[in-house]
Amino acid sequence: MINYNKLMRKLKEKGITTYVIRKKALIPQGTLTKLKMCSADSMEEIEEKLRNYKETHGGKDFVCDVSTKTIEDICQLLQCQPQDLIEWEVDLKEELSYEAIIANKD
């Protein structure tokens, strides 16, 4: 899961509000929504936001995917590197490992 909390803090540090983002069309509205939805002080808070969204939208999942091109554009805008904007934590599942996949094919 990706957390964009660092990005939100960097925008705040630079005085770039969501109003400015919308008015100047710095980031598309849909992307901004994804960034905000997938931003919190912890991964657990993001998971809670996503669960709440699913419950209130008839079981529909909220997808937090943002393209690498968009991340690059935001890095150019803020003059920083991706690691300055995101935290990425992968929930590793043994059944998705190479070894497990190969073992199941035999």
C-alpha positions as CSV (number, residue, x, y, z in Angstrom):
1,M,0.0,0.0,0.0
2,I,1.2,3.5,-0.8
3,N,0.8,6.4,1.6
4,Y,0.9,9.9,0.1
5,N,1.1,11.7,3.5
6,K,4.6,13.0,2.7
7,L,3.3,14.6,-0.4
8,M,0.5,16.3,1.5
9,R,2.9,17.7,4.0
10,K,5.2,18.9,1.2
11,L,2.3,20.7,-0.5
12,K,1.4,22.3,2.8
13,E,5.0,23.4,3.5
14,K,5.0,25.1,0.1
15,G,1.7,26.8,0.7
16,I,0.0,24.9,-2.1
17,T,-3.6,24.3,-1.1
18,T,-6.2,22.1,-2.8
19,Y,-7.8,25.4,-3.9
20,V,-4.6,26.5,-5.7
21,I,-4.2,23.0,-7.2
22,R,-7.7,23.2,-8.6
23,K,-7.5,26.8,-9.7
24,K,-4.1,26.4,-11.5
25,A,-4.9,22.8,-12.7
26,L,-1.7,21.6,-11.2
27,I,-3.0,18.1,-10.6
28,P,-6.1,16.6,-12.1
29,Q,-9.1,16.4,-9.7
30,G,-9.4,12.6,-9.9
31,T,-5.7,12.3,-9.1
32,L,-6.0,14.7,-6.2
33,T,-8.8,12.7,-4.8
34,K,-6.7,9.5,-4.9
35,L,-3.8,11.3,-3.3
36,K,-6.0,12.6,-0.4
37,M,-7.8,9.3,0.1
38,C,-4.5,7.4,0.2
39,S,-2.9,9.8,2.7
40,A,-2.9,9.4,6.5
41,D,-0.6,9.2,9.5
42,S,-0.5,5.4,9.2
43,M,-1.3,2.6,6.8
44,E,-4.0,1.5,9.2
45,E,-5.8,4.8,8.8
46,I,-5.7,4.5,5.0
47,E,-7.1,0.9,5.3
48,E,-9.9,2.3,7.5
49,K,-10.7,5.0,4.9
50,L,-10.8,2.4,2.2
51,R,-13.1,0.2,4.2
52,N,-15.4,3.1,5.0
53,Y,-15.5,4.0,1.3
54,K,-16.4,0.4,0.3
55,E,-19.2,0.3,3.0
56,T,-20.7,3.6,1.8
57,H,-20.4,2.9,-1.9
58,G,-22.2,-0.5,-2.2
59,G,-19.1,-2.7,-1.9
60,K,-17.1,-0.8,-4.5
61,D,-13.4,-0.6,-3.9
62,F,-11.5,2.7,-4.1
63,V,-8.4,2.3,-6.3
64,C,-5.4,4.4,-5.2
65,D,-3.4,3.9,-8.3
66,V,-1.4,6.9,-9.6
67,S,0.8,6.5,-12.6
68,T,4.5,6.9,-12.4
69,K,4.2,9.7,-15.0
70,T,2.0,11.6,-12.5
71,I,4.5,11.0,-9.7
72,E,7.2,12.3,-12.0
73,D,5.2,15.4,-12.9
74,I,4.5,16.1,-9.2
75,C,8.3,15.6,-8.5
76,Q,9.0,18.2,-11.1
77,L,6.4,20.6,-9.7
78,L,7.8,20.3,-6.2
79,Q,11.5,19.7,-7.2
80,C,11.9,16.5,-5.3
81,Q,12.3,12.7,-5.6
82,P,9.5,10.1,-5.3
83,Q,10.8,8.9,-1.9
84,D,10.1,12.5,-0.7
85,L,6.5,12.0,-1.5
86,I,5.5,8.5,-0.8
87,E,5.8,5.6,1.7
88,W,5.4,2.2,0.2
89,E,4.6,-0.8,2.3
90,V,3.9,-4.1,0.6
91,D,1.9,-6.7,2.5
92,L,3.8,-9.8,1.4
93,K,1.7,-12.9,0.9
94,E,3.6,-16.2,0.8
95,E,1.1,-17.7,-1.7
96,L,2.1,-15.0,-4.3
97,S,5.9,-15.8,-4.0
98,Y,7.7,-17.3,-7.0
99,E,8.4,-20.5,-5.0
100,A,4.7,-20.9,-4.2
101,I,3.6,-20.3,-7.8
102,I,6.2,-22.8,-9.2
103,A,5.3,-25.4,-6.5
104,N,1.6,-25.2,-7.5
105,K,2.4,-25.6,-11.2
106,D,4.1,-29.0,-10.7
